[in-house]
C-alpha cells in the first residue's frame, strides 16, 4: 500500500521533464566590456565597418543580428552620417569537454592535452579555426563555442570608445540565433556597463511554428 504513490510520482516527473523541454532555453554568455562613453552618443548613429573577410552575402545574416541588438541598445544605423563606426567579430568552433571519470582520471591516459581541438590564429569570421589531435571513441561530446565582439570607434577621431565581447559554450548549438543572443549579452549595460567580466543570461525564444 505504501508504494502505490511511486507510479504516480514517476508519471509526474516525466510530465515535468516534457514540460521543461518545451520551455524557453536560457543562453549564458561570459561578457566583458570596456567603455570611455559617459552617455549614448548624440546623434546615436552608426555604420558597420566590415572587414575584407566579411564582404560576402554569407555575412549579411550576422550583420542583421548585430543591427537588431544595436537598435535595442538605442543606436540607429545611418551609413551617410554615422557618429560611430562599428566593427563586428564572430567565432564558431569546438572545445574539448573532459569527463573526470573517463577513463580512470580527469585526463585519461595521455595527459591534459590529449585530443585537443581549439582555436587557430585569426579564428574570427572568415578565417576559420585550428584543430589538433583526434577524438577517441567514448570521450565526452565536445562543447560548441560561439563568441561575438563589437568594437566602436568615433567616426571623426577614429578613437575606440567601446569594446565588448560575449562567449557561450554548451553541448548544443542554435546557429545563427545564438549569435543574436550573444550580441544582446555583449551590449548589456551600454554605454556604461558593469566593470570586469560578468555572466549574462538571456532567453533564446524558439521560432514560431
C-alpha positions in Angstrom: 0.0 0.0 0.0 2.8 2.4 0.9 4.3 2.1 -2.6 1.3 2.9 -4.7 2.4 6.5 -5.0 5.6 5.6 -6.9 4.0 5.2 -10.4 2.1 8.4 -9.9 5.4 10.2 -8.9 7.2 8.8 -11.9 4.4 10.0 -14.2 4.6 13.4 -12.7 8.3 13.6 -13.1 8.0 12.5 -16.8 5.4 15.2 -17.4 7.6 17.8 -15.8 10.5 16.8 -17.9 8.5 17.0 -21.1 7.2 20.4 -20.0 10.8 21.5 -19.3 11.8 20.6 -22.8 9.2 22.9 -24.3 10.2 25.9 -22.1 12.5 28.7 -23.3 16.2 27.9 -23.2 18.5 30.3 -21.4 21.8 31.2 -23.1 24.5 32.2 -20.7 27.3 34.4 -22.0 30.6 35.3 -20.5 30.7 39.1 -21.1 33.5 41.7 -20.8 33.1 45.3 -21.8 35.3 48.4 -21.8 33.9 51.9 -22.3 35.0 55.5 -22.4 31.5 56.8 -23.1 29.6 58.7 -20.4 26.3 58.6 -22.3 24.8 57.4 -25.6 26.4 59.4 -28.3 24.4 62.2 -29.9 23.4 61.6 -32.6 23.1 57.9 -31.7 24.0 56.8 -35.3 26.5 54.2 -36.6 27.8 52.5 -39.6 29.0 48.9 -39.7 32.6 48.8 -40.8 33.0 45.4 -42.5 36.4 43.7 -42.7 37.6 42.3 -46.1 36.7 38.8 -45.0 33.1 40.0 -44.2 32.4 41.4 -47.7 30.2 38.4 -48.6 26.5 37.7 -48.7 27.0 35.0 -46.1 27.8 37.6 -43.5 24.6 39.5 -44.1 22.7 37.4 -41.6 25.3 38.0 -38.9 25.3 41.8 -39.6 21.4 41.8 -39.4 21.5 40.2 -36.0 24.1 42.7 -34.8 22.0 45.6 -36.1 18.9 44.4 -34.2 20.9 44.2 -31.0 22.4 47.7 -31.6 18.9 49.0 -32.1 17.8 47.6 -28.8 20.8 49.3 -27.2 19.5 52.7 -28.5 21.6 53.1 -31.7 20.4 53.7 -35.2 22.1 52.7 -38.4 23.0 55.7 -40.6 25.6 55.0 -43.2 25.5 58.6 -44.5 26.1 60.3 -41.2 27.4 57.9 -38.6 28.6 59.0 -35.2 30.2 55.6 -34.5 31.9 53.1 -36.7 31.1 49.5 -35.5 33.3 46.5 -36.2 31.8 43.1 -35.7 33.6 39.8 -34.9 32.2 36.3 -34.6 33.7 32.9 -33.8 32.4 29.4 -34.1 34.3 26.3 -33.1 34.6 23.3 -30.7 36.4 22.9 -27.5 37.1 19.7 -25.5 35.0 18.6 -22.6 36.7 16.2 -20.1 34.8 13.7 -18.0 36.6 13.3 -14.7 35.7 9.6 -14.6 36.7 8.6 -18.2 38.8 6.6 -18.2 40.4 6.4 -14.7 41.1 10.1 -14.3 40.4 13.7 -15.4 42.6 13.4 -18.5 42.6 9.7 -19.3 45.9 8.1 -20.2 47.6 10.7 -22.3 47.5 13.8 -20.2 45.6 17.1 -20.3 46.4 17.9 -24.0 45.1 14.6 -25.4 42.5 15.2 -28.2 42.8 19.0 -28.2 40.5 20.7 -30.6 40.8 24.5 -30.3 41.2 27.9 -31.9 43.7 28.7 -34.6 45.2 32.2 -35.2 42.6 34.5 -36.8 39.7 32.3 -35.7 37.2 35.1 -36.2 34.7 35.1 -39.0 36.3 34.5 -42.4 39.4 32.8 -41.1 38.2 29.5 -39.5 39.8 27.7 -36.6 42.6 25.2 -35.9 42.5 21.5 -35.0 45.0 19.2 -33.4 44.8 15.6 -32.3 42.0 13.1 -32.7 39.0 12.4 -30.5 38.9 8.8 -29.3 35.8 6.7 -29.1 33.9 7.1 -25.8 35.2 10.6 -24.9 32.6 13.2 -23.8 30.9 15.2 -26.5 32.9 18.4 -27.1 31.4 21.8 -26.4 30.2 24.1 -29.1 31.8 27.5 -28.6 30.3 30.7 -30.0 31.7 34.2 -29.5 31.0 37.7 -30.7 32.7 41.0 -30.3 31.8 44.6 -31.0 34.3 47.5 -31.3 33.0 51.0 -31.7 35.1 54.0 -32.8 34.3 57.6 -33.0 33.8 58.3 -36.7 35.6 61.7 -36.5 38.6 60.9 -34.3 38.8 57.2 -35.0 39.3 56.7 -31.3 38.0 53.5 -29.8 35.2 54.3 -27.4 33.6 51.0 -26.7 34.8 47.4 -26.8 32.8 44.3 -25.7 32.7 40.6 -26.2 30.5 37.6 -25.2 31.3 33.9 -25.2 29.0 30.9 -24.9 29.9 27.2 -24.6 27.4 24.4 -24.5 26.8 20.8 -25.8 24.0 22.2 -28.1 24.1 24.8 -30.7 21.5 27.0 -32.4 23.1 29.0 -35.2 22.6 31.7 -36.2 20.1 32.7 -33.5 22.7 32.2 -30.7 24.8 34.9 -32.2 21.9 37.4 -31.8 21.6 36.4 -28.2 25.3 37.0 -27.7 25.2 40.4 -29.3 22.4 41.3 -26.8 24.5 40.0 -24.0 27.6 41.9 -25.1 25.6 45.2 -25.2 24.1 44.7 -21.8 24.6 47.9 -19.8 25.6 50.0 -22.9 27.0 52.7 -22.7 28.2 52.3 -19.1 28.5 48.5 -18.5 29.4 46.9 -15.2 33.2 46.6 -14.7 35.0 43.4 -15.1 33.9 40.0 -16.5 30.3 39.0 -15.8 27.7 36.4 -16.7 24.6 37.4 -18.6 21.7 35.1 -19.1 19.2 35.8 -21.9 16.3 33.6 -23.1 16.5 32.1 -26.6 12.9 32.2 -27.7 12.1 29.4 -30.2 10.8 30.5 -33.5 7.0 30.5 -34.0 5.7 27.4 -35.8 
